[in-house]
Amino acid sequence: MPTGFDHALTLPLLLSSIMSVVPEAIPGQVSPAPRAPDPTPALTHSASFEKADSSNFSTYQRALALGALGVVYGDIGTSPLYAVREALHSGHVEVNAANIMGVLSLIFWSLILVVCLKYLLLVMRADHHGEGGILALTALVSESSLRQAKQFGLLLTCGLFGTALLYGDGIITPAISVLSAVEGLEYITPLFKPYIVTLTLAILVGLFAFQYKGTESVGKLFGPIMLFWFLCLGALGLYQMVQQPAVLQALNPYYSLWFLWHNGGAGVMVLGSVFLVVTGGEALYADMGHFGRQPIQLAWFFVAFPALMLNYLGQGALMLRDPAAVKDPFFLMAPGWALSSVVVLATVATIIASQALISAVFSLTVQAIQLGYLPRMQILYTSDTEKGQIYVPTVNWLLMVACLSLVVSFKSSSNLAAAYGIAVTATMLITTLLFWMFLIHVWRWPSWRAGLVCGFFLVIEITFFSANIVKVFKGGWFPLVVGAGVYLLMSTWKSGRALLFQMLQRRTVPLTGLLQRLHDEDIHRHPGVGVFMYGNPEGTPPALLANLSHNHTLHEKVVILSVEISTAAPRVLDSERVTLQSLRQGFYRVQVRFGYREKPDVLPPLRQLILDGETFRPEQASFFVGRETVIPRRGGPVDMPYWQEVLFATMTRNALDATSFFGIPPDCVVELGTQLEI
């Protein structure tokens, strides 16, 4: 029978062989198809690109790898607190040596196949101009030839629903992580037991209350603290392993197969808990834009993965000697003199892991707003140097209320574990399906080859999903309800804005017609610059027509301003930021471009403009902004159900106004409103 050492030695050869057949670049990239303008005022889409750095490892990349430990691996790095306990303490299987070895083997090969092979070696090569995540993968595929295919609508639906499910993950992760760490206080003294929930609530309130300050200052500590955490994980595991070295045989896949074969349905149920060890895998891909692929790989293979496996094996070694330790093997594996320090460190690590998920939800929200899937919200950029340091107040407080409600309702990390996993497995399934389409339509792989690769992962993930689906009635309904709710909001906003755009488009007067009218008629022009924001640069802004109709006058210089949010590039090069076109009659057409991860502040680019030899000073101009009031109506054409019209109208009323969203000084704005029935 092969030993664990045999497989450990052959593993690097296996992984290097796989890497050798996966292309570094993306051959056959298809140019994006033309898009219709987005209906949001002064908001259209472009396709600007930014090259990602692909240089070899350097000192800077090693620093990025350290930062990745604090952000990317916060979630997966705190799984040892509860994963092994939930797999064996659930009562599905007997706690004996064979089952312990089987669970450890399942954990090892789950990390190898899902995290190492799927995400780090395959999916992360599908970067979207340096960015990753399910939204980026959806954008990559949508730019390919698939846009004209029948599957395109289904593709967007899957990608959008997978994105929505991540909100459920963002709610559960802080709750289960902090609660599982605070529960360790019980092993210091039983006096803490009645206050576990209260302390958890206090920590979560403090965590969310801190968000408005941003994570720039404390973020520098995240990497070193998590490095110390991973070193402690490895040390605790090694301490137990030297007392039971036979546990290394769990690296043999034979024990995984034996466990599933001999335990049947009960073994599949245990897979739902084993999946907890890979629940941070999706974050590896989503956070690629912050650190790059190579630093994330470096941090995993040299620090996170070895430390995690040492800890999991150490927990197994402890249970092989004392099966009663299954009630909480993580804290019981620590020596008595170190228990207090381990509890404190675990609490700090879970706070960092929670911070990472909260920040990821903020980033996801901003991307959804920029891509037109959510209404404008207040977004605060908390760093002058790091664009990813953002704070979204509305989302922050909603997350806090949801997290606190979960802790109060479920009361223990074991109960919360029942709700954890189903949303992540569904997201991973969707990622695999999108990656299959990516291989065929972007990398131009033969269908059989793409099907072979993705089919292998689908079998694994469908098995995990089947094991987690039984959790629906034990709490797994919560992330599904959250995901469905977010998906409903996203799809309603996108559909409603499209209908609104069509209505405005029918009313739009071509700009050439207005210029001809100004040439034929004697209309008074007064000194100054008037800026009219509109999403269609070829049309006449309704605010301009309303101003001309009511006041019978125009500024001497008129700027038609449209802001383009790229759906293809996270950031836009400064050389492509702004374009100016001089028209007749003192009119100018200006287009300002931003990437979908940038703050759309229009003032800095506008200060670069030269109008008739003079530098444009936006603070001295008048900005005219249109605001539509949506009125739902019964009867008439049924483009949307009435209840959805009411929901869209409510979202429109509560959306952040264009003045704040685009960074325009309020004292320079003239807002002209119109009412539209849908």
Secondary structure as UniProt FT lines:
FT   HELIX           4..20
FT   TURN            27..28
FT   TURN            41..42
FT   STRAND          43..44
FT   HELIX           59..71
FT   TURN            72..73
FT   HELIX           74..77
FT   HELIX           79..81
FT   HELIX           83..88
FT   HELIX           97..110
FT   HELIX           111..122
FT   HELIX           123..125
FT   TURN            129..130
FT   HELIX           134..142
FT   HELIX           145..148
FT   HELIX           151..182
FT   HELIX           183..187
FT   HELIX           190..195
FT   HELIX           196..209
FT   HELIX           210..213
FT   HELIX           216..241
FT   TURN            242..243
FT   HELIX           245..251
FT   HELIX           253..274
FT   HELIX           275..278
FT   TURN            279..280
FT   HELIX           281..286
FT   HELIX           288..291
FT   HELIX           293..299
FT   HELIX           300..304
FT   HELIX           305..321
FT   HELIX           323..327
FT   HELIX           329..332
FT   HELIX           336..338
FT   HELIX           339..370
FT   TURN            371..372
FT   STRAND          380..381
FT   TURN            387..388
FT   STRAND          390..391
FT   HELIX           393..410
FT   HELIX           413..417
FT   TURN            418..419
FT   HELIX           422..441
FT   HELIX           447..469
FT   TURN            470..471
FT   HELIX           472..474
FT   TURN            475..476
FT   HELIX           477..507
FT   HELIX           511..520
FT   STRAND          524..533
FT   TURN            537..538
FT   HELIX           542..551
FT   STRAND          553..565
FT   HELIX           574..576
FT   STRAND          578..582
FT   TURN            585..586
FT   STRAND          587..594
FT   TURN            596..597
FT   HELIX           603..606
FT   TURN            607..608
FT   STRAND          610..611
FT   TURN            612..613
FT   STRAND          614..615
FT   HELIX           618..620
FT   STRAND          622..631
FT   HELIX           642..654
FT   HELIX           658..661
FT   TURN            662..663
FT   HELIX           666..668
FT   STRAND          669..677
//
